[in-house]
Amino acid sequence: QASARSSCMRAGARAQFFAMGDPAAGKGGTYYVPFPVLALASNGGEIFCTAGGGGSTANKEVPNVVHAQSYREETGKLSTVAALNTGKSLVVSLTHCPANDLWLASSRNGTKVLSLNLAQNTITELCEWPTESEGKEPEQNIARFSPDASLIVTGGTDGLVKVWKAEKSPALPVLMRTCGTKTKEILDVDFSPDSKFVAACDGAGGCRFWEVAKEDPEDGVVINYTSSAVKGKVFIKLVRFLPTESGKVTLVLGASGPRGPALVGLFGPDGTKLKEVNVDKQPIKSMALDSSNTRLVVGLMCGAKSVYTCPGLKLIKKTKELHSLPAQGVAFVGEGTAVSGSGDRDLHLLNIKGGGGSPFCYFFILLFALIAIGFMVFRIADKGAALGQGKGEL
C-alpha cells in the first residue's frame, strides 16, 4: 500500500508528454492514428479518449499513449487536444465518469486515475493502484466508477469482482468488498444508475449482479443466456445497466456463440430475457450506450458496427466492415456520431443523426409521401382527361 501511494505521488513526474498530431483524415469517416487503438471511451459530449501502443517491449517504436480527441459535428473536424505517454504501461481499457469528470485506465495489474484539462491541453495521472494479485501475470481488464463517483468496480484475470471506495486523489481507493466466488477472468462490469447494484460477466459465459450493500446471496443473481440463434453455449461478454421508468433493474447483455452470431438481449431482474436482436453472424466485441441511454452502438469482430434504439432494439444503421481488425472500442460523440477504434490504427466516425426518429415522425413522413403520390396521380389523370377532350373536339 505504501509503495502504491508513493508511486501515485510520483506519477505526474514520471509522465512523459510528447508532440501531438491530429489524426490523418481518410475516406468515408475514417481517420488514422499512430498506434493500435485498444481502448476508447467518450465523455458523452464532443470529447473521447483512445489508448494503445506497442506494449512493454515495443514502446520505443510505438509509444504507449492515451490521446484525447475533440470532434466537432458541425464542422467535421477531429483534433487531438491532449496526450499522455504511459511509458512501458499499455492501457487496454478506458471509462469515463461524468460525476467527477475523471477517466479510469486499466493497465497491467491495476488502475490509473486520469484527469483531462482542456484549458491546458494536458492529461494527468492522479494516482495508480494494483487491483489484480492472483496468477502468474495478473492483468486488469476493466475498471468503472459508479454513477455517483463514490465507488469503483474492477475486474481482470484473477476472476474476482472487487468494489472499492473512491477517495479524493491522490489518496488511493480502499477495498470495500469482493463480490461472489472466484471464477474465470472478468470481462466487463457496470453499476446501476442509482449506484446500488453492480454487475459483471466472466470468461465462463455467465453474468452475475449484486446489491452492493448486501453480502447475500454470495453470487447474487446469476444470468445465463440462451438463444435459438446459437447452437451450443452462449457466452455473455458485455454488460450495461439500462435505466427504466419503473426503477426496476434491466440489463443490456452483449453475447455470442463460440464463433457467432453476435446477440444483444434485454434481461429483467430475475434473469428473464425480455427482448433479443441478432446483430451479426460474427461475434460481438464492444458495446456502448449514449448519454441519454436511448441508443446503443455495437462493435463487431468483423470490424463493422451497428446502432440500435434502446430499449426497442430497432436498427438505426449498420455498416460494412470498416476496420481490418475487430472494432475494439465504440462510443457516442456529440448528438449523433458513433465512433469506433481498432488495432489496425484507425478510427471511424459514423453520422447517425435522424436515425432514431420517433414512430410519429415516420408516420408523418409516410403520410406526406402518400399525399404527394396521390396529388401526382390526380394531376396526371386530369391532364389525360384534358388531352382526351381536346382530341374529341378535333
N, C-alpha and C positions, 0 to 999 in steps of 0.2 A: 504493500500500500504506500509506504514512504517513497519507494523508488518510482512508483507510478506518479505520485504527486510531484516529485522532483522533475520527472520527465515532462509533466504538464506545465510546470512553471518555466521550463526552458524551451517550450515548443516554439514560441514566437521567434526566439533567437536562432533556432535550428532551421526554420522555414526558409527555403530559397525561392526567391521570386525571379522571374525572367521576362524577357520582352514578349509581349503578346501580339498576336496577329489575328485578324478576323478570319473566320472560315472562308475558304475559297468557294465561290458560287459555281455550281454545275448546272445541269438541266433539270427542269421539272420539279423544282423544290429541293434538290439535293445540294448539300454543302460538304466540303471536305475539310477534315481536321488532321493535325499531325500525329495522332495517336489512336490506337484502338479504343473505341468507346465501350467501356464495361459497365458504366453506371450512368443514370440520368434521372433527374428529378426537377420539378418545377415549383415555384413559389405561389402558383395559382394566378400570377399576373404575367408580365412580359419577360420575366427572368427565369432561366433554367440553368442548372449546373450539370456538367458532364465530367466524368473522370475515367482514367485509364492510363496506359503506359506499357513499358516493356518488362515490368516486374523487377525483382531484386537483382537479376543477373544481366539484364539488358537496359538498365535505367540510364546509362550514359548515352546509348544510341537512341533510345526512345524514352525520354524522361517520364517518370510517373507524376501525373499532374491532376489538378482539379481546375476546371475552367468555368467561369460564369459568363453566360451569354445573354444578350438582350435582343429580343425580336420585336420589331415594330410592325404590326399588321398593316397599318395604313400606308407604309412605305415599302414593306417587304424587306427591310434592312435587318440583317443579322450581324451583330457585333460581339466581340469578346471584350467584356468590361473589367474582368479581373482574373487573376490566375495564381495558383499556388503549386510549387514544386514540392512533392511529398517525399523526396529522397528515394530510399530503397523500398518504401512502403507503397504498395499498389492498392488503390481504393477500388473495391469491387461492388459497392452499393452506396447509394445516396438517398436520403429522405429529408424532407423539409417540414418544419413546424411553424404554421402561421402565428400561433400564440406568442412565441418568443422570437420569431424570425431567425432561428438557428437551423443549421444543417447537421445531420449525423452522417458520418462517413465510416463504412466498415472497411477495415484494413488489417491484414494479418489476423491476430487473435484478439482484436479489440476494436474500440470505437474512438473516433476523433470527433470532437465538437467544433464546428467551423462557424465563423461569423463573416458575412459578406457586407462590406462597407462600400456602397456605390459612390458616395461622395469622394472617397479616397481611392476608389478602384483597387481595393485590396480584399483578399481572403485571409483571415487569420485563424490559426489553430488555437483555440482557447484551452483545450485540455485533451488528454487521451488516457484511457484506462483499459486494462485487459478484461475480457469477459469470458473467453473460452480457455479452459485449462486442461481438459482431458484429451488424451490421444497423443500420437507422436508429433504431429504438426497441426495443432488446433487452429481453425480459422473461423472468423465470424462471417456470416452470410448477410445478415440484416440487423438493423437497429432502427427503432422508431419511437418518437415522442408520443405521449398521449395527447389528445386534442387540447387539454388544459395545460400542457407542458409540465405537469407535476411528476410524471413517471416516464421511464424509458423501458422498452422491452427489447431484448436481444436474443439472437439465436444463431447457431452455427453448427460446426461439425461435431461438437461434443454431445449433441442431441438433447440439450437442456434448454427450456424456455425460462429466461430469467427476467424478473421485473425489478427495476432499480428506482430508487427515489432520487429525482433530479435535484441537484444543488446548483446554486449560482456559481458559474465558472469564475475562477479556475478551480473551485472546490470540486472534488470528484463525486460522482453519484454513489449512493450507498445501496448495496443489495438488500431488497425488501423481502423477496420470496422467489422460490423456484417453483414453477407450475408443472405439475404432472410428473410421471415417471420418465426415466431416460428412454429415448427412442433413437431412431436413425436421425441423421443430421436435419436440423431445422432449416426449411427453405424460405418461409415467409411468415410475417407476423403483422398484426394490426390491433388497434384499440377501437372500441365502440365510440360513437360520437360523444357520449357522456363520460367517457374515460373509466367506466365501471367494469367493463369486460375486456378481456384480451384473448386473441385467437392466434393459433399457429398451425401450419401444415408442415409435414416432415417427409423424409425420404421413403417411409413405409407406405405413403399414399393417402393417409388419413388427415383429418383436421380436428382439432380439439379447441374448445373455448371455455374459459373460466370466468367466474366473478372474482375480481381482484381481491376483494375484501374477505372472501371465504376460502378456506383450505379444502373443504369437502364439496363434492367428491374429488378425489385426488386427480383424476384425469378429466374432470369437468364433463362437458357434453362432447361426445365423440360422434363425428360425422363421417360416414363412408359414402363415397359417390358411386352410384350405379347408373348405367345408361344402356339402352338398347343399341346405341350407336357404336358401342365398343365391345369387341369380343374379348372377354377376359377382364382383368382388373383395371379399374380406373384410378389414376394417381392424381391427387389434388396437389397442385404446385403453387397456387397463389390464392390469397385470401384478402378480402376487404369487407369491412362493415358498411352497411348501407342505412342511412337514416330513414326512418319511416314516420308518418304522421301519428301512428298509434303508439310509437315508442318501443315496439317490440323488436327484439334482436332479429336482424336479417343479414345474411352473409352472401356476398358475391364470391363464388369459388371458380377459379380457373383450373381446368383439369385436362388430362389427356390419357389415351391408352398408351402402351409402351412405344408405339410408332404412330400414334394419332388415333382418331382425329382430335382437334382442339375443341374443347367444350367450355361453355360458361353457364353456370347454373345459379339460381337464387334459392337459398335454403332458409327455412324458418328456425326458430329457437330449439325445436325438438329434433332437428335434423331432417325434416321433411323437405323434399325438393318441390319448389313452387313453380319453377319455370326453367327451361333449358334452351340453349341455342347451339347448334353445331357450326363452329366458326370456320374451320378449315380441315382438310384431310390430313395435314401435318400437325405435330404437337404445338402446344402453346408455349410461349417463352416469357412474356411480360404483360402487365395489365395495370391500368390506372384509371381512376375516376377524376372528373373535372371538379372544380371548386364548388360547384352547385350540386354535385352528385346526381346530375341528370344525364350525363354522357359517360360512356366507357370506351376506352381505346385498348385494343388487344394487339400485342406484338407476337409474331409467329416465327417458328423455327425456319420457315422458308424465306424469311426476310420481308414478308408483307405485313400489313396491319389492317385492322378493321375497326370501325367506330359504330357504336350502338347507342340507342337511347337507354335510359335506365330510370325506373325498373322494367320498362316494357321489353327491352332487348330486341328492339326493331332496328334493322340495319340502316345506318345513315350513309356510310361509304366503305367500300372495300377496295384495296389497291392490289396491283400486281406485285411481283417480287421487286422490292425497292433496294434491298441490300443483298450482297452475295453471301453474307453470313446471317445468322439469326438476329432478329430485332431485340437486342439485349435489354434495352430500356425504352419505355414510352411515357409520355406525359402530355398534358394540355398546356398551351401557352396562349395568353390573351383570351379573346372571346370566342375564337373559332379556328384554332390551329392545333393539330395533333402532331407532336414531334416524336421521332424515333431515332435511336442511335445504334450503331453496330460495330463489331470488331473489325470490319473492313475499312475503318477510319472515315466514316461518313455519317452525316445527319440527314434526315429528310423531314420537311415541314409540309403538312397536308392541310389545305384550306377546307374546312367543313362548315363554313358559315351558311346558314339557311338550311342545313341538312336536318336539323332537329325540330322543324316546324311542327305546330300542333295539328291534330286531325281537322280542326275547323279551318285552318289555313289551307290545307289540301282540298277540303270540300269546296271552299270558295274559288280556288284556282280551277278545279274541275267544272264547277258551275259556270264560271266565266268562259271557259273553253267551249262548253256545250252551247251557251248563248251565242258565242261568236260563230260557231259552226252553223247553228240554226239560222242566224242572220245571213250568212253567206249562201246557204241553200235557198232561202227566200229570195235573195237578190237574183240568183241565177234563174230561178223559176220565173220571177217577174220579168226578167229580160227575155227569157224564152217565149213567154206569152206575148210580149210586145212584138218580137220578131215575127211570130206566127200571125199576128193580126195584120202586120204590115204586108206580109206575102198575100194574105187574103184580099186586101184592097187592090194589089197589083193585078 
